[in-house]
Amino acid sequence: SVQNLLYCMLVVSANEACNILAEAVSGSVSAFVNAMNAKAKELGCENTHFVNPNGLHDPQHYTSAWDLYLITAAAMQYDGFMTICDTAHVVIPATNMSEERDYWTTNHLLSTWRVIGYRDTRAHGIKTGSTDDAGHCLVSSATKNDRNLIAVVMGAANYTENKDVNYFTESKRLLEFGFNNFSRQTILDGSSLDFPEVSVTLSKTDYVTVRPAGSLSATLPNDIDPAAFQRELDLPESVEAPVEEGQVLGTVTLTYNGQEYGKVDLVANSSVERSELLYRLDRIQKFFDQLWVRIVLVVLAVLLV
């Protein structure tokens, strides 16, 4: 079944399963590879080009750590993907061609069946890969205190001196570094009112205060103070009444060292009623401010004279 093939591909790196699935989805391996490259471009990958669906070496088959993160983060949104990647042991049922088979993951962070010393109970998935040219590679993830991190280690080699399978130890160190040195911080509070007031015309009320429509959080190094973020405001100098509470009047963009972290709508904190007298006077003024009206008035004045 497709599910069996996915387990073979993601648990034990079965290259032939990749080709079988590629043909089933696109009709041929080459057509599927074209779809892979199109999807990578759609995800924002700028240093990736696929030649095959299994990762066997080819000079024109390459990627980067960042692109692998983008692909992994997208794949994690699909139901069932992490269930398969997080599987340490799978039983493939017997078929008319083979007996029942037991397979154990190649990811030593998930299991001690192949090698001991690398198991990490925080780890969840994701995939190993290695060739002589690429070295040993691992995309991993881990969860701690409701925080999930993704690590990508590429081009590692086994240390023969101490038999250390270092793409697992380095992945664990990288994940530990992330947990210890980064945290989720609120860089904009949804209840904040420390924004410029917006003038209101056509009303007895002169201004309206604004607040963010929601909060904004980001994963940051622990030594960055959220107060250091720059706020780029896009607010009009004035708005016409009536103004409804919650009406979007502008936006605020949060940046740090030139990098944008998010944009939030700024909404009116209260309603402002329109003055009908001021409204009608304004309409009259705007009527007489029109060029064609002024011309007609000048012509009439000339005729009267």
VOMILO-351720 format. One line per field, with one value per residue (C-alpha): residue in one letter; x, y, z. Coordinates in nm, 3 decimals, padded with zeros to 5 digits. Layout:
<guvexs>
timar: [a,...] .
c1: [X,...] .
c2: [Y,...] .
c3: [Z,...] .
</guvexs>
This chain:
<guvexs>
timar: [s,v,q,n,l,l,y,c,m,l,v,v,s,a,n,e,a,c,n,i,l,a,e,a,v,s,g,s,v,s,a,f,v,n,a,m,n,a,k,a,k,e,l,g,c,e,n,t,h,f,v,n,p,n,g,l,h,d,p,q,h,y,t,s,a,w,d,l,y,l,i,t,a,a,a,m,q,y,d,g,f,m,t,i,c,d,t,a,h,v,v,i,p,a,t,n,m,s,e,e,r,d,y,w,t,t,n,h,l,l,s,t,w,r,v,i,g,y,r,d,t,r,a,h,g,i,k,t,g,s,t,d,d,a,g,h,c,l,v,s,s,a,t,k,n,d,r,n,l,i,a,v,v,m,g,a,a,n,y,t,e,n,k,d,v,n,y,f,t,e,s,k,r,l,l,e,f,g,f,n,n,f,s,r,q,t,i,l,d,g,s,s,l,d,f,p,e,v,s,v,t,l,s,k,t,d,y,v,t,v,r,p,a,g,s,l,s,a,t,l,p,n,d,i,d,p,a,a,f,q,r,e,l,d,l,p,e,s,v,e,a,p,v,e,e,g,q,v,l,g,t,v,t,l,t,y,n,g,q,e,y,g,k,v,d,l,v,a,n,s,s,v,e,r,s,e,l,l,y,r,l,d,r,i,q,k,f,f,d,q,l,w,v,r,i,v,l,v,v,l,a,v,l,l,v] .
c1: [00.000,00.098,00.118,00.354,00.576,00.582,00.694,00.964,01.081,01.080,01.176,01.449,01.537,01.410,01.516,01.298,00.991,01.064,01.065,00.749,00.560,00.695,00.562,00.228,00.180,00.313,00.331,00.709,01.008,01.110,00.764,00.765,01.110,00.976,00.693,00.949,01.146,00.829,00.720,01.062,01.046,00.694,00.822,01.092,01.389,01.667,01.950,01.777,01.757,01.634,01.736,01.576,01.326,01.564,01.873,02.132,02.430,02.419,02.621,02.298,02.111,02.168,02.005,02.093,02.025,01.779,01.592,01.564,01.413,01.156,01.065,01.043,00.830,00.588,00.576,00.501,00.168,00.039,-00.159,00.032,00.375,00.515,00.346,00.550,00.872,00.845,00.812,01.099,00.973,00.734,00.602,00.540,00.278,00.343,00.257,00.242,00.611,00.758,00.718,00.629,00.919,01.033,01.211,01.380,01.449,01.788,01.739,01.930,01.760,01.441,01.569,01.853,01.792,02.080,02.317,02.298,02.396,02.204,01.841,01.669,01.319,01.250,01.316,01.042,01.154,01.254,01.493,01.848,02.037,02.389,02.606,02.983,02.963,02.704,02.833,02.594,02.286,01.999,01.690,01.557,01.303,01.249,00.986,01.048,00.799,00.558,00.834,00.930,01.261,01.392,01.763,01.945,02.294,02.462,02.796,02.897,03.142,03.181,03.471,03.672,03.876,03.586,03.322,03.109,02.819,02.847,02.547,02.337,02.551,02.575,02.199,02.142,02.387,02.219,01.873,02.000,02.157,01.821,01.630,01.886,01.946,01.615,01.264,00.924,00.878,00.592,00.716,00.378,00.102,-00.250,-00.366,-00.096,-00.221,00.114,00.046,-00.018,-00.377,-00.552,-00.735,-01.107,-01.292,-01.668,-01.711,-01.716,-01.450,-01.107,-00.924,-00.946,-00.688,-00.571,-00.451,-00.312,-00.575,-00.373,-00.042,00.276,00.529,00.860,01.129,01.430,01.773,01.732,01.958,01.732,01.497,01.155,01.161,01.447,01.219,01.142,00.780,00.701,00.358,00.124,-00.150,-00.343,-00.313,-00.692,-01.008,-01.365,-01.634,-01.817,-01.555,-01.659,-01.480,-01.248,-01.234,-00.896,-00.721,-00.366,-00.088,00.228,00.527,00.782,01.144,01.481,01.812,01.626,01.443,01.065,00.902,00.537,00.263,-00.050,-00.357,-00.418,-00.785,-00.994,-01.021,-01.366,-01.649,-01.676,-02.012,-02.045,-02.180,-02.454,-02.405,-02.033,-02.097,-02.342,-02.116,-01.829,-02.040,-02.135,-01.775,-01.659,-01.936,-01.821,-01.456,-01.517,-01.365,-01.676,-01.888,-01.642,-01.652,-02.033,-02.030,-01.782,-01.994,-02.308,-02.129,-02.012,-02.365,-02.509,-02.255] .
c2: [00.000,00.365,00.378,00.078,00.243,00.568,00.379,00.202,00.535,00.742,00.481,00.283,00.495,00.256,00.421,00.196,00.304,00.665,00.567,00.358,00.643,00.894,00.687,00.635,01.008,01.158,00.871,00.875,00.955,01.246,01.405,01.371,01.533,01.828,01.856,01.840,02.132,02.333,02.273,02.366,02.696,02.756,02.706,02.968,02.733,02.924,02.669,02.343,02.136,01.777,01.516,01.213,01.145,00.945,01.163,00.936,01.138,01.350,01.670,01.854,01.724,01.964,02.157,02.367,02.348,02.639,02.490,02.156,02.343,02.507,02.172,02.001,02.273,02.246,01.865,01.875,02.041,01.725,01.479,01.158,01.283,01.313,00.990,00.803,00.999,00.944,00.567,00.367,00.023,-00.082,-00.417,-00.446,-00.718,-01.021,-01.006,-01.264,-01.182,-01.166,-01.264,-01.017,-00.782,-00.588,-00.259,-00.029,00.339,00.465,00.765,00.683,00.971,00.762,00.413,00.216,-00.093,-00.027,00.183,00.290,00.623,00.869,00.822,01.152,01.136,01.493,01.398,01.350,01.237,01.328,01.178,01.057,01.049,00.979,00.929,00.930,01.276,01.430,01.278,01.198,01.423,01.447,01.663,01.632,01.796,01.803,01.930,02.077,02.273,02.309,02.446,02.262,02.314,02.180,02.111,02.041,01.888,01.813,01.684,01.515,01.225,00.948,00.996,00.678,00.755,00.718,00.565,00.872,00.902,01.278,01.381,01.260,01.418,01.745,01.747,01.700,01.981,02.209,02.141,02.190,02.521,02.632,02.539,02.707,03.028,03.110,03.165,03.273,03.640,03.884,04.177,04.349,04.336,04.341,04.571,04.832,05.190,05.368,05.475,05.823,05.945,05.990,06.318,06.289,06.539,06.603,06.529,06.709,06.460,06.567,06.234,05.857,05.628,05.311,04.972,04.660,04.416,04.134,04.035,03.943,03.691,03.567,03.317,03.529,03.498,03.544,03.849,04.050,04.290,04.309,04.682,04.717,04.640,04.930,05.015,05.138,05.301,05.344,05.570,05.855,06.204,06.219,06.021,06.131,06.045,05.820,05.579,05.238,05.069,04.805,04.977,04.927,05.264,05.155,04.905,04.868,04.668,04.530,04.516,04.444,04.518,04.562,04.227,04.230,04.010,04.082,04.333,04.398,04.608,04.914,04.955,05.229,05.187,05.351,05.473,05.837,05.978,06.214,06.566,06.614,06.992,06.965,06.699,06.916,07.222,07.009,06.884,07.242,07.354,07.066,07.140,07.499,07.391,07.208,07.380,07.360,07.518,07.805,07.861,07.869,08.118,08.341,08.330,08.417,08.702,08.842,08.818,08.993,09.273] .
c3: [00.000,-00.025,00.354,00.363,00.101,00.300,00.610,00.408,00.266,00.586,00.846,00.666,00.360,00.093,-00.233,-00.450,-00.247,-00.350,-00.717,-00.688,-00.521,-00.774,-01.064,-00.889,-00.831,-01.156,-01.402,-01.420,-01.203,-01.426,-01.410,-01.033,-01.011,-01.210,-00.957,-00.672,-00.818,-00.874,-00.514,-00.379,-00.568,-00.434,-00.078,-00.129,-00.174,-00.354,-00.340,-00.423,-00.741,-00.752,-01.008,-00.842,-00.560,-00.338,-00.291,-00.453,-00.570,-00.882,-00.943,-01.026,-00.719,-00.429,-00.146,00.159,00.531,00.513,00.217,00.398,00.691,00.460,00.305,00.644,00.801,00.508,00.524,00.899,00.820,00.651,00.862,00.923,00.816,01.169,01.275,01.014,01.073,01.448,01.413,01.561,01.453,01.179,01.064,00.690,00.634,00.417,00.046,-00.232,-00.293,00.057,00.419,00.697,00.764,01.073,01.012,01.264,01.209,01.096,01.329,01.648,01.831,01.824,01.894,02.052,01.838,01.598,01.815,02.179,02.328,02.111,02.216,02.302,02.446,02.327,01.963,01.705,01.358,01.105,00.848,00.801,00.472,00.360,00.053,00.014,-00.143,00.091,00.413,00.694,00.719,00.963,00.981,01.335,01.562,01.936,02.177,02.522,02.733,02.440,02.217,01.900,01.719,01.389,01.340,01.014,01.017,00.683,00.562,00.887,00.900,01.154,01.393,01.370,01.682,01.926,01.696,01.750,01.505,01.515,01.307,01.599,01.872,01.678,01.620,01.993,02.072,01.820,01.961,02.317,02.214,02.073,02.388,02.617,02.423,02.254,02.384,02.263,02.349,02.304,02.097,02.073,02.332,02.195,02.476,02.413,02.377,02.341,01.982,01.839,01.850,01.517,01.459,01.380,01.162,01.136,01.506,01.838,01.948,01.830,01.823,01.867,02.029,01.857,01.974,01.803,01.679,01.837,01.990,01.805,01.931,01.794,01.886,01.980,02.140,02.514,02.517,02.283,02.463,02.292,02.368,02.119,01.825,01.593,01.516,01.168,01.171,00.880,01.019,00.855,01.001,01.035,00.964,00.910,01.160,01.216,01.349,01.480,01.769,01.620,01.280,01.112,01.084,01.002,01.066,01.271,01.146,01.393,01.277,01.437,01.265,00.939,00.956,00.960,01.225,01.154,01.086,01.294,01.221,01.439,01.527,01.688,02.061,02.076,01.857,01.751,01.637,01.344,01.394,01.135,01.140,01.075,00.813,00.617,00.641,00.511,00.218,00.131,00.146,-00.073,-00.322,-00.362,-00.374,-00.702,-01.006,-01.223,-00.947,-00.915,-01.291,-01.291,-01.001,-01.183,-01.501,-01.304,-01.129,-01.462,-01.604,-01.299,-01.327] .
</guvexs>
